[in-house]
Amino acid sequence: MRPESENQLAAMIRGAPGPLSVTGGASRLLPGEGQGTRIDMGAMTGITLYEPATLTLVVRAGTPLAEVNAALAAENQMLGFEPDPRPGSTIGGVAASNASGPRRVAGGACRDAMLGVRLVTGDGRIVKNGGRVMKNVTGYDLVKLLAGSRGTLGAITEIAFRTTPVPPARAVLRLHGLDDASAIAAMTAALGGPYDVTGAGRLPDGQVILRLEGLPGSVELRAKALGTALAVFGGVEIVENGNDFDKLRDFPAKNAAALWRIVLRPSQAAGLLAKLPGRHAVDWGGALIWAEAPADRRPDLPSGARATCVKGEAAALPPADPVTARLEGGLRAAFDPRGLFKGYP
């Protein structure tokens, strides 16, 4: 099914007899997703509103992410949460997966840049929530609920975003030869200081990278100060306009091996990294780990950490705790009473 309008989409959902899978480019599907009859959102495309002066963008869900990025770049703007531009990715898939790159540590996640949404629910209702500016809401905050819902609550048809100006200058600090504990400590020191770091991670080759952005004079001063503060960890290399964070952002999309996405407290990262069997990349100052590991065997996680297999035949997820399961069940019953939308098993 390939709807060209919200009304067509609503009619298709109302008449659907069985499970549905809402996809755009299908570039962000997890193992086990995409089951049931596919609703292809690829015909619902286009930027319906873009006001660079007010940093506001409204775009239909099937619009390719590359098209959105090109329109923003023409005005020297960007999506501040830095989603990876994998082939076939649509802006609806970005929102539905809450795709957020290295800049999340400074500018927030995709959900924090979403101002409003339109969607079609499981009973065929067309619903609008939020608007074009940040404001308080009452009742369900669908903007936040739908970010990361992976198509289980409804088919997103349009999203309003807050855009971000492209910083005029950038510097990347590189640290080499650090063990796991020292790498996490260096990232923590950088993020906890007055340096306004917009990225902190470690590449698969073990290199720790830290990013500073802003006005040229400010970036230069902060880079020197941060380099001095981190001298206790060894030599610090400062590079203007390095593309290190493109490599970190794109690691999961370009990795061919079985891959796990692990979210945890940075204080837990060093202990887990020491036990991982394959290559890995670290982002968000240690709060996110991309780990090469057998897809059918979940990594041994510390308390409170959560792992999702993003490539390979995944092991079954452990059941959610009773409170979370009750909340999720109530939301799905409210927005998809017939249980049509199938997400992660």
Backbone torsions as a table, in degrees:
resi	resn	phi	psi	omega
1	MET	NA	133.4	-176.3
2	ARG	-135.0	83.4	-177.6
3	PRO	-70.2	150.7	177.4
4	GLU	-111.0	-3.7	178.9
5	SER	-152.2	164.8	176.9
6	GLU	-61.9	-39.7	-178.7
7	ASN	-64.5	-40.7	176.1
8	GLN	-63.9	-42.4	178.9
9	LEU	-61.4	-44.6	180.0
10	ALA	-61.5	-41.2	179.5
11	ALA	-65.9	-39.8	178.5
12	MET	-62.3	-42.5	-178.7
13	ILE	-68.1	-42.2	179.2
14	ARG	-61.3	-33.1	-177.3
15	GLY	-93.6	0.4	-176.1
16	ALA	-74.4	130.5	-178.8
17	PRO	-88.6	-18.0	-172.4
18	GLY	-142.6	-164.3	-174.4
19	PRO	-59.4	146.1	179.6
20	LEU	-126.3	147.3	174.7
21	SER	-127.0	118.4	-178.1
22	VAL	-92.6	120.5	-179.1
23	THR	-139.0	156.5	172.1
24	GLY	-109.7	-91.3	175.1
25	GLY	-90.3	-3.5	-179.1
26	ALA	57.6	25.3	-176.4
27	SER	-85.6	-13.1	-176.6
28	ARG	-117.6	17.9	178.4
29	LEU	-67.9	141.2	174.0
30	LEU	-91.6	160.2	173.9
31	PRO	-54.3	129.8	-179.6
32	GLY	95.6	-14.1	177.1
33	GLU	-86.5	172.8	178.4
34	GLY	81.8	18.1	179.8
35	GLN	-84.4	155.4	179.7
36	GLY	88.1	-176.2	179.3
37	THR	-68.1	130.4	-176.3
38	ARG	-83.9	131.9	167.3
39	ILE	-101.6	110.0	-176.7
40	ASP	-90.2	114.2	-177.0
41	MET	-86.7	9.6	-172.7
42	GLY	-64.7	-16.5	179.2
43	ALA	-90.7	-12.0	-178.8
44	MET	-96.2	79.9	-171.8
45	THR	-123.9	166.2	172.5
46	GLY	118.6	146.4	173.8
47	ILE	-87.7	116.7	-176.2
48	THR	-89.7	-20.8	177.8
49	LEU	-158.0	132.3	172.6
50	TYR	-143.9	116.4	179.0
51	GLU	-121.0	90.1	-177.6
52	PRO	-55.4	-35.5	-176.8
53	ALA	-65.4	-29.5	179.0
54	THR	-104.1	6.8	178.5
55	LEU	56.3	45.1	-175.8
56	THR	-126.5	132.5	179.2
57	LEU	-134.7	131.6	173.6
58	VAL	-122.4	127.2	-171.0
59	VAL	-144.2	143.2	177.7
60	ARG	-73.2	149.9	-167.6
61	ALA	-63.7	-31.7	-177.0
62	GLY	-81.8	0.5	-178.2
63	THR	-67.4	130.3	178.5
64	PRO	-59.5	140.2	177.5
65	LEU	-59.3	-36.2	179.4
66	ALA	-60.3	-38.1	178.5
67	GLU	-67.1	-41.1	177.6
68	VAL	-63.4	-46.9	-179.6
69	ASN	-60.7	-38.9	-179.9
70	ALA	-66.0	-41.8	179.1
71	ALA	-64.3	-40.0	179.0
72	LEU	-69.5	-41.5	-178.3
73	ALA	-62.1	-32.4	178.5
74	ALA	-63.5	-21.4	177.7
75	GLU	-108.6	15.1	-179.9
76	ASN	58.7	40.1	177.6
77	GLN	-127.4	174.0	-177.6
78	MET	-158.1	171.0	167.7
79	LEU	-83.4	114.8	-170.4
80	GLY	-64.7	-18.8	-177.9
81	PHE	-88.0	-1.7	165.9
82	GLU	60.0	56.9	177.6
83	PRO	-70.3	147.2	179.6
84	ASP	-72.2	135.9	-174.0
85	PRO	-89.3	58.0	-177.8
86	ARG	-66.6	150.2	-178.7
87	PRO	-56.8	134.7	177.9
88	GLY	84.8	-5.9	-176.3
89	SER	-65.8	137.0	174.9
90	THR	-111.7	160.8	-178.1
91	ILE	-68.8	-28.1	175.3
92	GLY	-66.7	-39.0	176.2
93	GLY	-65.5	-36.5	176.3
94	VAL	-60.6	-47.0	-179.1
95	ALA	-67.8	-43.9	-176.4
96	ALA	-65.8	-26.7	179.1
97	SER	-101.2	-0.4	-177.3
98	ASN	52.8	41.7	-175.7
99	ALA	-63.8	121.0	-174.3
100	SER	-139.8	129.1	-176.0
101	GLY	-96.1	-159.5	-174.2
102	PRO	-58.7	-29.5	-176.4
103	ARG	-72.3	-2.7	178.4
104	ARG	-56.7	-32.0	-177.3
105	VAL	-64.4	-20.4	-178.7
106	ALA	-113.4	-40.8	-172.9
107	GLY	-107.0	0.6	-180.0
108	GLY	89.0	176.3	-177.7
109	ALA	-88.7	177.5	175.4
110	CYS	-53.0	-44.3	-177.5
111	ARG	-58.6	-29.7	-178.9
112	ASP	-76.7	-18.8	177.7
113	ALA	-95.9	-8.1	-179.8
114	MET	-82.1	124.4	-177.9
115	LEU	-98.6	-31.3	-177.5
116	GLY	-162.4	160.5	178.6
117	VAL	-142.9	155.5	165.0
118	ARG	-122.2	143.6	-179.7
119	LEU	-153.2	165.0	172.2
120	VAL	-114.8	126.1	-176.3
121	THR	-83.4	177.1	-177.3
122	GLY	-68.1	-17.0	174.6
123	ASP	-102.7	16.0	172.9
124	GLY	83.7	15.9	177.2
125	ARG	-85.6	141.1	173.6
126	ILE	-94.5	120.7	-173.1
127	VAL	-123.8	140.2	175.1
128	LYS	-122.1	139.8	179.2
129	ASN	-145.1	142.8	-178.9
130	GLY	80.6	-161.6	-177.6
131	GLY	-161.4	-139.3	-178.4
132	ARG	-110.6	2.2	177.0
133	VAL	-135.1	158.0	176.5
134	MET	-73.2	133.4	179.2
135	LYS	-158.8	164.8	175.5
136	ASN	-75.9	153.3	-179.7
137	VAL	-133.8	162.4	173.2
138	THR	-118.6	159.1	-177.4
139	GLY	73.4	-151.9	178.7
140	TYR	-67.7	130.9	170.1
141	ASP	-93.0	86.0	-173.5
142	LEU	-64.2	-29.4	179.6
143	VAL	-56.6	-45.5	-179.7
144	LYS	-77.3	-35.8	-179.3
145	LEU	-65.8	-38.9	-175.2
146	LEU	-77.4	-27.6	177.4
147	ALA	-65.7	113.6	-178.1
148	GLY	89.1	1.9	-179.0
149	SER	-76.7	-13.0	174.0
150	ARG	55.2	39.8	174.2
151	GLY	75.5	15.2	-177.7
152	THR	-91.0	-12.7	-178.5
153	LEU	-109.3	-17.5	-178.0
154	GLY	166.1	171.1	179.2
155	ALA	-96.2	110.0	178.5
156	ILE	-68.7	132.2	-179.5
157	THR	-112.7	-25.5	-177.9
158	GLU	-156.9	144.0	-179.5
159	ILE	-133.7	139.4	171.0
160	ALA	-103.8	131.9	-178.0
161	PHE	-121.6	151.1	164.4
162	ARG	-90.0	126.1	179.4
163	THR	-94.7	173.6	-174.2
164	THR	-135.4	135.5	174.6
165	PRO	-64.3	144.7	175.4
166	VAL	-72.1	126.1	-179.9
167	PRO	-61.5	139.9	-177.3
168	PRO	-72.4	-20.4	-178.9
169	ALA	-143.2	153.5	-179.0
170	ARG	-147.8	143.2	173.1
171	ALA	-136.1	143.5	177.3
172	VAL	-119.0	129.2	175.0
173	LEU	-100.5	132.9	-178.4
174	ARG	-118.6	135.4	176.2
175	LEU	-125.0	135.0	-174.4
176	HIS	-115.8	153.4	169.0
177	GLY	73.2	20.9	-179.9
178	LEU	-89.5	141.3	173.2
179	ASP	-76.2	177.0	-174.4
180	ASP	-57.9	-48.6	-176.9
181	ALA	-64.1	-41.5	-179.5
182	SER	-68.8	-36.6	178.7
183	ALA	-63.2	-45.5	178.3
184	ILE	-65.2	-39.8	179.9
185	ALA	-63.9	-40.1	179.3
186	ALA	-65.3	-43.3	178.5
187	MET	-65.1	-40.7	179.1
188	THR	-63.2	-42.3	178.7
189	ALA	-63.0	-40.3	-179.7
190	ALA	-67.4	-44.7	-178.5
191	LEU	-71.3	-28.9	-178.1
192	GLY	-85.7	-5.3	-178.6
193	GLY	-96.3	-176.4	-175.9
194	PRO	-89.7	38.7	-170.4
195	TYR	-103.7	-6.8	179.8
196	ASP	55.3	55.9	-179.6
197	VAL	-73.9	132.6	-179.7
198	THR	-108.4	8.7	175.2
199	GLY	-171.0	137.6	179.4
200	ALA	-148.9	114.1	-177.5
201	GLY	-158.1	-177.2	176.4
202	ARG	-136.0	128.7	-179.8
203	LEU	-76.7	164.1	179.7
204	PRO	-58.7	-23.9	178.3
205	ASP	-80.5	2.4	177.7
206	GLY	93.9	-5.3	-178.5
207	GLN	-74.6	124.7	175.9
208	VAL	-84.4	133.1	-178.7
209	ILE	-127.4	140.0	-179.5
210	LEU	-133.2	137.0	-174.9
211	ARG	-118.5	137.7	174.5
212	LEU	-124.1	139.2	-178.4
213	GLU	-139.7	157.0	177.7
214	GLY	144.2	-152.1	177.5
215	LEU	-69.7	146.0	-173.8
216	PRO	-53.9	-48.6	-179.3
217	GLY	-62.4	-39.8	179.3
218	SER	-66.1	-43.6	-179.5
219	VAL	-61.8	-42.8	-179.4
220	GLU	-62.2	-45.6	-179.3
221	LEU	-65.4	-44.0	-178.7
222	ARG	-67.7	-37.0	178.6
223	ALA	-62.9	-43.8	178.8
224	LYS	-64.3	-42.6	-179.4
225	ALA	-65.4	-42.3	-179.9
226	LEU	-68.0	-39.3	177.4
227	GLY	-59.9	-39.8	177.6
228	THR	-65.5	-42.8	-178.4
229	ALA	-65.2	-30.6	-176.9
230	LEU	-94.1	4.3	-179.0
231	ALA	-59.8	-23.8	179.2
232	VAL	-65.8	-17.4	179.3
233	PHE	-93.5	1.1	-179.3
234	GLY	117.4	-164.7	-178.5
235	GLY	-68.0	141.9	179.7
236	VAL	-120.3	124.0	177.1
237	GLU	-100.3	131.6	179.0
238	ILE	-111.9	124.4	-176.7
239	VAL	-124.9	128.4	175.8
240	GLU	-78.5	133.6	173.7
241	ASN	56.9	36.0	175.8
242	GLY	-68.9	147.4	-179.5
243	ASN	-99.7	22.7	-177.4
244	ASP	-55.5	-37.7	-175.1
245	PHE	-77.3	-18.7	169.7
246	ASP	-65.0	-40.5	178.3
247	LYS	-64.2	-41.8	179.9
248	LEU	-67.6	-45.3	-179.8
249	ARG	-60.3	-40.0	-173.3
250	ASP	-89.4	-2.1	-176.2
251	PHE	-54.6	-47.8	-177.4
252	PRO	-66.7	-34.6	-177.9
253	ALA	-72.6	-33.0	-176.0
254	LYS	-93.8	-5.3	-178.2
255	ASN	-80.5	130.9	-177.2
256	ALA	-93.2	-15.5	-176.1
257	ALA	-83.9	168.8	172.4
258	ALA	-59.6	135.3	-170.2
259	LEU	-137.8	137.8	176.9
260	TRP	-114.4	142.4	173.4
261	ARG	-106.1	118.0	-174.8
262	ILE	-119.4	124.1	176.8
263	VAL	-111.0	130.9	-174.5
264	LEU	-159.4	176.1	174.8
265	ARG	-75.8	139.1	178.8
266	PRO	-55.2	-31.0	179.3
267	SER	-66.5	-17.4	179.2
268	GLN	-93.6	-10.7	-167.7
269	ALA	-67.1	-44.7	-175.4
270	ALA	-59.9	-43.5	179.6
271	GLY	-62.7	-40.1	179.3
272	LEU	-71.4	-41.3	-178.8
273	LEU	-58.1	-36.3	-179.2
274	ALA	-65.2	-19.9	-177.0
275	LYS	-102.1	-8.2	-176.4
276	LEU	-74.1	137.8	-171.8
277	PRO	-82.9	-28.3	-173.4
278	GLY	-117.2	-162.1	177.2
279	ARG	-67.1	157.7	176.9
280	HIS	-154.2	161.3	172.2
281	ALA	-129.3	146.9	-177.4
282	VAL	-118.7	136.0	179.2
283	ASP	-135.1	174.7	177.2
284	TRP	54.4	37.9	177.8
285	GLY	65.2	19.1	-178.9
286	GLY	109.8	-3.9	-178.9
287	ALA	-84.1	-12.2	179.2
288	LEU	-133.9	130.4	176.9
289	ILE	-126.1	129.6	169.5
290	TRP	-100.3	116.9	-171.6
291	ALA	-124.0	128.1	169.6
292	GLU	-76.6	118.3	-179.2
293	ALA	-158.9	156.5	179.7
294	PRO	-52.8	131.4	-175.0
295	ALA	-67.4	-26.6	-176.2
296	ASP	-92.3	8.3	-179.6
297	ARG	-137.6	107.0	-177.0
298	ARG	-65.5	136.7	176.1
299	PRO	-56.8	150.5	178.2
300	ASP	-74.4	105.7	-169.0
301	LEU	-97.8	149.4	171.1
302	PRO	-74.2	167.1	-177.8
303	SER	-59.1	132.1	176.6
304	GLY	87.7	-14.3	179.1
305	ALA	-76.6	155.3	179.3
306	ARG	-134.8	134.2	-179.0
307	ALA	-120.6	138.0	176.2
308	THR	-128.5	129.0	176.6
309	CYS	-77.2	121.5	-178.6
310	VAL	-103.6	-13.0	175.2
311	LYS	-146.7	134.4	-179.4
312	GLY	107.9	171.9	177.7
313	GLU	-82.5	103.7	-168.5
314	ALA	-74.3	148.3	166.1
315	ALA	-68.4	153.3	-179.0
316	ALA	-63.2	140.4	176.1
317	LEU	-69.6	145.0	174.8
318	PRO	-66.4	150.7	-179.6
319	PRO	-62.7	146.6	177.5
320	ALA	-67.8	156.7	176.4
321	ASP	-64.2	157.3	-172.7
322	PRO	-57.4	-38.3	-178.8
323	VAL	-66.5	-48.0	179.0
324	THR	-62.2	-42.9	-179.8
325	ALA	-61.6	-39.6	179.7
326	ARG	-67.0	-41.3	178.8
327	LEU	-65.2	-45.7	-179.5
328	GLU	-63.9	-40.9	178.9
329	GLY	-63.2	-40.1	178.2
330	GLY	-65.2	-40.3	178.9
331	LEU	-65.6	-44.6	-179.7
332	ARG	-64.7	-36.8	178.5
333	ALA	-65.5	-35.0	-179.0
334	ALA	-73.1	-39.3	-173.9
335	PHE	-100.5	-20.4	-178.9
336	ASP	-139.3	68.0	-172.2
337	PRO	-61.7	-23.9	179.4
338	ARG	-91.9	-1.7	179.0
339	GLY	64.9	39.6	-176.9
340	LEU	-77.8	-40.6	-171.2
341	PHE	-81.2	124.5	-177.0
342	LYS	-110.3	123.0	176.4
343	GLY	-111.4	-141.2	179.8
344	TYR	-67.4	133.2	-175.7
345	PRO	-58.8	NA	NA
